């Protein structure tokens, strides 16, 4: 979850995670490239059954 330039809440699924940008695909199909520092973890809203497959992303350090 993050806030758009219009201060609207945007949530979706992370499809790519790099040092400088994270790609998030929203439920309506929009693609956002944002800084990882702007993201917040969503703790409620969707049930785990509707999320799908979750793949852990390992750090490259």
HUKALIN-V959165 format. One record per backbone hydrogen bond with DSSP energy under -1.0 kcal/mol. CO is the residue of the C=O (numbers start at 1). NH is the residue of the N-H. Records with the same first field share a line. If there is no record, write none. Layout:
CO->NH + NH
This chain:
1->40
2->10
4->7
8->4
10->2
13->25
16->23
21->18
22->34
23->15 + 16
24->32
25->13
26->29
30->26
32->24
34->22
35->38
36->39
